[in-house]
């Protein structure tokens, strides 16, 4: 590959990475991003990761922007869940409560509350702590 092509290839990669990040922010999965950009799942993942790294000198303003994006995304999800709640869906009620919980965590409203109970119990068999 000649040196003259390298900047063009790099520019194309940067543009693709930016598009991948925009799609991820919009709520697309890595599989959906890969399909839309015509790349593999791994490339889609790495494109998003590289785009974030490029902008990742996260100042407080950047963190607040990321938080706002997530809150907006949760608001859209909540609106859809609420429509189903009004129709009496028990599953939608559970979904709405999880969205509310996530939103409160993002806003730091639950900082003084105890951690939620563990849903899964892990039983360790054949482990002797004395042998450590």
C-alpha positions in Angstrom: 0.0 0.0 0.0 1.4 3.4 -1.0 1.8 6.2 1.5 -0.6 8.3 -0.6 -3.4 5.9 0.1 -2.8 5.7 3.8 -4.4 9.1 4.6 -7.5 8.3 2.5 -7.9 4.9 4.2 -7.4 6.5 7.6 -9.9 9.2 6.8 -12.5 6.6 5.6 -11.9 4.6 8.8 -12.4 7.7 11.0 -15.6 8.6 9.1 -16.8 5.0 9.6 -15.9 5.1 13.3 -17.8 8.3 13.8 -20.9 6.8 12.0 -20.6 3.7 14.1 -20.5 5.8 17.3 -23.6 7.8 16.1 -25.5 4.5 15.5 -24.4 3.2 18.9 -25.6 6.4 20.6 -28.9 6.0 18.8 -29.3 2.7 20.5 -28.2 0.3 17.7 -26.6 -3.0 18.7 -23.1 -3.9 17.4 -24.7 -6.4 15.0 -27.0 -3.7 13.6 -24.1 -1.3 13.2 -22.1 -4.0 11.4 -24.9 -4.7 9.0 -25.5 -1.0 8.3 -21.8 -0.3 7.7 -21.1 -3.5 5.9 -18.4 -4.7 8.3 -17.9 -7.5 10.8 -19.2 -7.5 14.3 -15.7 -7.1 15.6 -15.0 -4.2 13.3 -18.2 -2.5 14.4 -17.2 -2.9 18.1 -13.7 -1.6 17.5 -15.0 1.3 15.4 -17.2 2.4 18.3 -14.4 1.8 20.8 -11.9 3.8 18.7 -14.4 6.7 18.2 -14.9 6.9 21.9 -11.2 6.8 22.6 -10.7 9.6 20.1 -13.1 11.8 22.1 -12.4 10.1 25.4 -10.5 12.8 27.2 -13.7 12.9 29.1 -14.0 16.3 30.8 -16.9 16.9 33.1 -18.8 18.4 30.1 -18.3 15.2 28.1 -19.4 13.1 31.0 -22.5 15.2 31.4 -23.2 15.0 27.6 -22.9 11.2 27.8 -25.3 11.1 30.8 -27.8 13.3 29.0 -27.7 11.0 25.9 -28.4 8.0 28.2 -31.2 9.9 30.0 -32.8 10.8 26.7 -32.5 7.2 25.6 -34.2 6.0 28.8 -36.9 8.6 28.4 -37.8 7.2 24.9 -37.8 3.7 26.3 -40.0 4.8 29.2 -42.5 6.4 26.9 -42.9 3.2 25.0 -43.1 1.1 28.2 -45.7 3.5 29.7 -48.0 3.1 26.7 -48.0 -0.7 27.5 -48.4 0.0 31.2 -51.6 1.9 30.5 -52.9 -1.1 28.6 -52.4 -3.3 31.7 -49.2 -5.2 30.8 -47.5 -6.5 33.9 -44.3 -7.0 32.0 -44.4 -3.4 31.0 -44.7 -2.4 34.6 -41.6 -4.3 35.4 -39.8 -2.7 32.5 -40.9 0.8 33.5 -39.6 0.2 37.1 -36.3 -1.0 35.8 -36.0 2.1 33.6 -36.9 4.3 36.6 -34.2 2.6 38.6 -31.6 3.0 36.0 -32.5 6.7 35.5 -32.3 7.3 39.2 -28.9 5.7 39.3 -27.6 7.8 36.4 -28.8 10.9 38.2 -27.1 9.8 41.5 -30.5 9.7 43.3 -29.7 6.3 44.9 -26.3 7.0 46.3 -27.4 6.7 50.0 -29.6 3.7 49.5 -28.4 0.1 50.2 -27.4 -2.0 47.3 -30.2 -4.0 45.7 -30.5 -7.6 46.8 -28.7 -10.2 44.8 -30.9 -12.1 42.5 -28.6 -15.1 42.0 -26.9 -17.3 44.6 -23.6 -18.8 43.8 -22.7 -21.9 45.7 -19.0 -22.8 45.7 -18.4 -26.5 46.0 -15.0 -28.0 46.9 -13.4 -24.7 47.9 -11.3 -24.7 51.1 -10.3 -21.1 52.1 -7.6 -22.5 54.4 -5.7 -23.7 51.4 -5.3 -20.1 50.0 
